[in-house]
Amino acid sequence: MKFLGSIARVAFGFILASIAAGLVMMLFVNTPSEVLAQPVSRLPRTAGETFELALLTATHVAVFAFIFALIVAGLGELFSLRGVAFYLSGGVAIAFLGFIAQYASEVPGEPTILNNYALKTFLTTGFFAGFVYWLASGQFAGRVPTDVAAVALGPSSPEVVADPHPENRDEETSVVIRHPAPLETPRPTYRTLLNRLSFKKRETSTAEPESRDGLSDSDKSDANR
């Protein structure tokens, strides 16, 4: 079930990345400044035509990049690569391969695609396609790290241990939860002024008591003799 979920997630990210690539490439063909320069009444029609061409371009991008994108996505899932830099680099690399393939398929004597504007178009398209794939699928690639649970529990979490005497439980499994002992605050080795005063007061009170007339019991016994 988890494997099927990963396949669905990768396919969803690839579809969104292909659509993003088609839209970005069409923005370089029909620039926003050219679209806004047209009459207002023509804007809905221009937007519809641009979107149709973007979907058509996305189809061609998906057909060409399928194998390369599958390799990048497979590496990401296999090694749990979730960094955005990996998918941006993969998208730019695939776009550059597309640029090379387009240049190699040119007919001699026809206008060439070998120019800075076309190269910038392909590289920007690959950059945004990789970013969209990372947002939709790449950041969730691979398995969850095994130390996430340990980090979530933390050092102060209760310790779960098995019962040392399971034979007394009528063959039922029991769990003993031991909470860590709280840290004890070390007591100060010195005494404050109030503690010293109270200590002296206690020493005075434990001395030989005196009578109300200021004489102690020993003095009274001597006087009686």
KOLRONU-668756 format. One record per residue (C-alpha): residue number from 1; residue in one letter; x, y, z. Coordinates in nm, 2 decimals. Layout:
residues N
+-----+---------+--------+--------+--------+
| num | residuo |     c1 |     c2 |     c3 |
+-----+---------+--------+--------+--------+
| NUM |       A |      X |      Y |      Z |
...
+-----+---------+--------+--------+--------+
//
This chain:
residues 225
+-----+---------+--------+--------+--------+
| num | residuo |     c1 |     c2 |     c3 |
+-----+---------+--------+--------+--------+
|   1 |       M |   0.00 |   0.00 |   0.00 |
|   2 |       K |   0.28 |   0.24 |   0.08 |
|   3 |       F |   0.45 |   0.15 |  -0.25 |
|   4 |       L |   0.14 |   0.23 |  -0.44 |
|   5 |       G |   0.11 |   0.56 |  -0.25 |
|   6 |       S |   0.46 |   0.65 |  -0.35 |
|   7 |       I |   0.39 |   0.58 |  -0.71 |
|   8 |       A |   0.08 |   0.79 |  -0.71 |
|   9 |       R |   0.27 |   1.08 |  -0.54 |
|  10 |       V |   0.55 |   1.06 |  -0.80 |
|  11 |       A |   0.30 |   1.06 |  -1.08 |
|  12 |       F |   0.11 |   1.35 |  -0.94 |
|  13 |       G |   0.43 |   1.55 |  -0.90 |
|  14 |       F |   0.54 |   1.47 |  -1.25 |
|  15 |       I |   0.21 |   1.58 |  -1.40 |
|  16 |       L |   0.22 |   1.91 |  -1.21 |
|  17 |       A |   0.58 |   1.97 |  -1.31 |
|  18 |       S |   0.50 |   1.91 |  -1.68 |
|  19 |       I |   0.21 |   2.16 |  -1.67 |
|  20 |       A |   0.44 |   2.41 |  -1.49 |
|  21 |       A |   0.70 |   2.36 |  -1.76 |
|  22 |       G |   0.45 |   2.42 |  -2.04 |
|  23 |       L |   0.32 |   2.74 |  -1.87 |
|  24 |       V |   0.67 |   2.88 |  -1.82 |
|  25 |       M |   0.78 |   2.81 |  -2.17 |
|  26 |       M |   0.47 |   2.97 |  -2.31 |
|  27 |       L |   0.53 |   3.28 |  -2.10 |
|  28 |       F |   0.86 |   3.31 |  -2.28 |
|  29 |       V |   0.69 |   3.27 |  -2.62 |
|  30 |       N |   0.40 |   3.51 |  -2.54 |
|  31 |       T |   0.55 |   3.74 |  -2.29 |
|  32 |       P |   0.32 |   3.92 |  -2.04 |
|  33 |       S |   0.41 |   4.26 |  -2.19 |
|  34 |       E |   0.30 |   4.15 |  -2.54 |
|  35 |       V |  -0.03 |   4.00 |  -2.39 |
|  36 |       L |  -0.11 |   4.33 |  -2.20 |
|  37 |       A |  -0.03 |   4.53 |  -2.51 |
|  38 |       Q |  -0.33 |   4.37 |  -2.69 |
|  39 |       P |  -0.68 |   4.52 |  -2.68 |
|  40 |       V |  -0.88 |   4.43 |  -2.36 |
|  41 |       S |  -1.15 |   4.26 |  -2.57 |
|  42 |       R |  -0.89 |   4.01 |  -2.70 |
|  43 |       L |  -0.74 |   3.92 |  -2.36 |
|  44 |       P |  -0.98 |   3.62 |  -2.29 |
|  45 |       R |  -0.91 |   3.47 |  -2.62 |
|  46 |       T |  -0.54 |   3.52 |  -2.58 |
|  47 |       A |  -0.55 |   3.36 |  -2.24 |
|  48 |       G |  -0.74 |   3.06 |  -2.37 |
|  49 |       E |  -0.50 |   3.01 |  -2.66 |
|  50 |       T |  -0.20 |   3.05 |  -2.43 |
|  51 |       F |  -0.34 |   2.79 |  -2.19 |
|  52 |       E |  -0.41 |   2.54 |  -2.48 |
|  53 |       L |  -0.06 |   2.58 |  -2.61 |
|  54 |       A |   0.08 |   2.54 |  -2.26 |
|  55 |       L |  -0.10 |   2.21 |  -2.22 |
|  56 |       L |   0.02 |   2.10 |  -2.56 |
|  57 |       T |   0.38 |   2.19 |  -2.47 |
|  58 |       A |   0.34 |   2.01 |  -2.13 |
|  59 |       T |   0.25 |   1.70 |  -2.32 |
|  60 |       H |   0.56 |   1.71 |  -2.53 |
|  61 |       V |   0.77 |   1.79 |  -2.22 |
|  62 |       A |   0.62 |   1.49 |  -2.04 |
|  63 |       V |   0.69 |   1.26 |  -2.33 |
|  64 |       F |   1.05 |   1.36 |  -2.36 |
|  65 |       A |   1.13 |   1.39 |  -1.99 |
|  66 |       F |   0.95 |   1.08 |  -1.87 |
|  67 |       I |   1.26 |   0.85 |  -1.86 |
|  68 |       F |   1.49 |   1.12 |  -1.71 |
|  69 |       A |   1.23 |   1.23 |  -1.45 |
|  70 |       L |   1.18 |   0.87 |  -1.36 |
|  71 |       I |   1.55 |   0.83 |  -1.29 |
|  72 |       V |   1.56 |   1.14 |  -1.08 |
|  73 |       A |   1.25 |   1.05 |  -0.89 |
|  74 |       G |   1.37 |   0.69 |  -0.84 |
|  75 |       L |   1.70 |   0.81 |  -0.69 |
|  76 |       G |   1.51 |   1.05 |  -0.46 |
|  77 |       E |   1.28 |   0.78 |  -0.34 |
|  78 |       L |   1.56 |   0.52 |  -0.30 |
|  79 |       F |   1.80 |   0.74 |  -0.10 |
|  80 |       S |   1.53 |   0.96 |   0.07 |
|  81 |       L |   1.66 |   1.27 |  -0.10 |
|  82 |       R |   1.43 |   1.56 |   0.01 |
|  83 |       G |   1.64 |   1.86 |  -0.05 |
|  84 |       V |   1.51 |   2.12 |  -0.30 |
|  85 |       A |   1.86 |   2.16 |  -0.46 |
|  86 |       F |   1.86 |   1.80 |  -0.58 |
|  87 |       Y |   1.53 |   1.84 |  -0.77 |
|  88 |       L |   1.62 |   2.19 |  -0.90 |
|  89 |       S |   1.94 |   2.04 |  -1.04 |
|  90 |       G |   1.76 |   1.75 |  -1.19 |
|  91 |       G |   1.50 |   1.98 |  -1.36 |
|  92 |       V |   1.77 |   2.20 |  -1.51 |
|  93 |       A |   1.97 |   1.90 |  -1.63 |
|  94 |       I |   1.67 |   1.75 |  -1.80 |
|  95 |       A |   1.58 |   2.09 |  -1.96 |
|  96 |       F |   1.94 |   2.12 |  -2.09 |
|  97 |       L |   1.92 |   1.77 |  -2.24 |
|  98 |       G |   1.60 |   1.88 |  -2.41 |
|  99 |       F |   1.77 |   2.19 |  -2.55 |
| 100 |       I |   2.05 |   1.97 |  -2.69 |
| 101 |       A |   1.80 |   1.73 |  -2.84 |
| 102 |       Q |   1.61 |   2.01 |  -3.01 |
| 103 |       Y |   1.93 |   2.16 |  -3.15 |
| 104 |       A |   2.04 |   1.82 |  -3.28 |
| 105 |       S |   1.71 |   1.77 |  -3.46 |
| 106 |       E |   1.74 |   2.09 |  -3.66 |
| 107 |       V |   1.75 |   2.09 |  -4.03 |
| 108 |       P |   2.04 |   2.27 |  -4.19 |
| 109 |       G |   1.94 |   2.60 |  -4.34 |
| 110 |       E |   1.65 |   2.65 |  -4.10 |
| 111 |       P |   1.65 |   2.90 |  -3.81 |
| 112 |       T |   1.85 |   2.76 |  -3.52 |
| 113 |       I |   1.76 |   2.74 |  -3.16 |
| 114 |       L |   2.12 |   2.80 |  -3.05 |
| 115 |       N |   2.08 |   3.14 |  -2.89 |
| 116 |       N |   2.09 |   3.28 |  -2.54 |
| 117 |       Y |   1.71 |   3.35 |  -2.52 |
| 118 |       A |   1.62 |   2.99 |  -2.61 |
| 119 |       L |   1.88 |   2.85 |  -2.37 |
| 120 |       K |   1.75 |   3.08 |  -2.09 |
| 121 |       T |   1.40 |   2.96 |  -2.17 |
| 122 |       F |   1.48 |   2.60 |  -2.13 |
| 123 |       L |   1.69 |   2.64 |  -1.82 |
| 124 |       T |   1.42 |   2.85 |  -1.65 |
| 125 |       T |   1.16 |   2.60 |  -1.75 |
| 126 |       G |   1.36 |   2.32 |  -1.59 |
| 127 |       F |   1.42 |   2.52 |  -1.28 |
| 128 |       F |   1.05 |   2.58 |  -1.22 |
| 129 |       A |   0.95 |   2.23 |  -1.31 |
| 130 |       G |   1.19 |   2.09 |  -1.06 |
| 131 |       F |   1.06 |   2.33 |  -0.79 |
| 132 |       V |   0.70 |   2.23 |  -0.86 |
| 133 |       Y |   0.79 |   1.86 |  -0.84 |
| 134 |       W |   0.97 |   1.92 |  -0.51 |
| 135 |       L |   0.66 |   2.10 |  -0.37 |
| 136 |       A |   0.42 |   1.82 |  -0.48 |
| 137 |       S |   0.63 |   1.51 |  -0.42 |
| 138 |       G |   1.00 |   1.55 |  -0.37 |
| 139 |       Q |   0.99 |   1.68 |  -0.02 |
| 140 |       F |   0.81 |   1.36 |   0.09 |
| 141 |       A |   1.05 |   1.12 |  -0.09 |
| 142 |       G |   1.17 |   0.80 |   0.07 |
| 143 |       R |   1.11 |   0.67 |   0.42 |
| 144 |       V |   1.07 |   0.85 |   0.74 |
| 145 |       P |   1.40 |   0.86 |   0.93 |
| 146 |       T |   1.41 |   0.61 |   1.21 |
| 147 |       D |   1.54 |   0.86 |   1.46 |
| 148 |       V |   1.23 |   1.08 |   1.43 |
| 149 |       A |   1.05 |   0.88 |   1.70 |
| 150 |       A |   1.35 |   0.90 |   1.93 |
| 151 |       V |   1.38 |   1.27 |   1.89 |
| 152 |       A |   1.01 |   1.32 |   1.95 |
| 153 |       L |   1.02 |   1.12 |   2.27 |
| 154 |       G |   1.32 |   1.30 |   2.41 |
| 155 |       P |   1.53 |   1.20 |   2.71 |
| 156 |       S |   1.26 |   1.29 |   2.96 |
| 157 |       S |   1.00 |   1.05 |   2.82 |
| 158 |       P |   0.89 |   0.76 |   3.02 |
| 159 |       E |   1.08 |   0.44 |   2.99 |
| 160 |       V |   0.88 |   0.14 |   2.88 |
| 161 |       V |   1.01 |  -0.20 |   3.00 |
| 162 |       A |   0.87 |  -0.55 |   3.01 |
| 163 |       D |   0.74 |  -0.69 |   3.34 |
| 164 |       P |   1.02 |  -0.90 |   3.50 |
| 165 |       H |   0.77 |  -1.15 |   3.63 |
| 166 |       P |   0.53 |  -1.23 |   3.34 |
| 167 |       E |   0.45 |  -1.58 |   3.48 |
| 168 |       N |   0.23 |  -1.41 |   3.74 |
| 169 |       R |   0.01 |  -1.24 |   3.48 |
| 170 |       D |  -0.17 |  -1.55 |   3.35 |
| 171 |       E |   0.02 |  -1.55 |   3.02 |
| 172 |       E |  -0.08 |  -1.19 |   2.95 |
| 173 |       T |   0.18 |  -0.93 |   2.84 |
| 174 |       S |   0.21 |  -0.64 |   3.07 |
| 175 |       V |   0.41 |  -0.32 |   3.04 |
| 176 |       V |   0.57 |  -0.12 |   3.33 |
| 177 |       I |   0.62 |   0.25 |   3.26 |
| 178 |       R |   0.89 |   0.40 |   3.46 |
| 179 |       H |   0.90 |   0.78 |   3.48 |
| 180 |       P |   1.25 |   0.92 |   3.52 |
| 181 |       A |   1.32 |   1.06 |   3.87 |
| 182 |       P |   1.31 |   1.44 |   3.88 |
| 183 |       L |   1.64 |   1.62 |   3.90 |
| 184 |       E |   1.72 |   1.72 |   4.25 |
| 185 |       T |   1.84 |   2.08 |   4.31 |
| 186 |       P |   2.16 |   2.07 |   4.51 |
| 187 |       R |   2.13 |   2.23 |   4.84 |
| 188 |       P |   2.36 |   2.52 |   4.92 |
| 189 |       T |   2.65 |   2.44 |   5.14 |
| 190 |       Y |   2.63 |   2.78 |   5.31 |
| 191 |       R |   2.37 |   2.93 |   5.54 |
| 192 |       T |   2.21 |   3.26 |   5.50 |
| 193 |       L |   2.20 |   3.53 |   5.76 |
| 194 |       L |   1.85 |   3.44 |   5.87 |
| 195 |       N |   1.95 |   3.07 |   5.91 |
| 196 |       R |   2.24 |   3.17 |   6.12 |
| 197 |       L |   2.03 |   3.39 |   6.34 |
| 198 |       S |   1.77 |   3.12 |   6.38 |
| 199 |       F |   2.04 |   2.87 |   6.47 |
| 200 |       K |   2.18 |   3.10 |   6.74 |
| 201 |       K |   1.83 |   3.15 |   6.87 |
| 202 |       R |   1.78 |   2.77 |   6.89 |
| 203 |       E |   2.11 |   2.74 |   7.08 |
| 204 |       T |   2.00 |   3.00 |   7.33 |
| 205 |       S |   1.66 |   2.83 |   7.38 |
| 206 |       T |   1.82 |   2.49 |   7.45 |
| 207 |       A |   2.04 |   2.64 |   7.72 |
| 208 |       E |   1.95 |   2.62 |   8.09 |
| 209 |       P |   1.61 |   2.79 |   8.15 |
| 210 |       E |   1.58 |   3.08 |   8.39 |
| 211 |       S |   1.30 |   3.17 |   8.62 |
| 212 |       R |   1.09 |   3.47 |   8.58 |
| 213 |       D |   1.30 |   3.67 |   8.84 |
| 214 |       G |   1.61 |   3.62 |   8.63 |
| 215 |       L |   1.76 |   3.33 |   8.84 |
| 216 |       S |   1.82 |   2.99 |   8.70 |
| 217 |       D |   1.72 |   2.67 |   8.87 |
| 218 |       S |   2.07 |   2.60 |   9.00 |
| 219 |       D |   2.09 |   2.95 |   9.15 |
| 220 |       K |   1.75 |   2.89 |   9.33 |
| 221 |       S |   1.87 |   2.57 |   9.48 |
| 222 |       D |   2.19 |   2.74 |   9.62 |
| 223 |       A |   1.98 |   3.01 |   9.77 |
| 224 |       N |   1.75 |   2.76 |   9.94 |
| 225 |       R |   2.04 |   2.59 |  10.10 |
+-----+---------+--------+--------+--------+
//
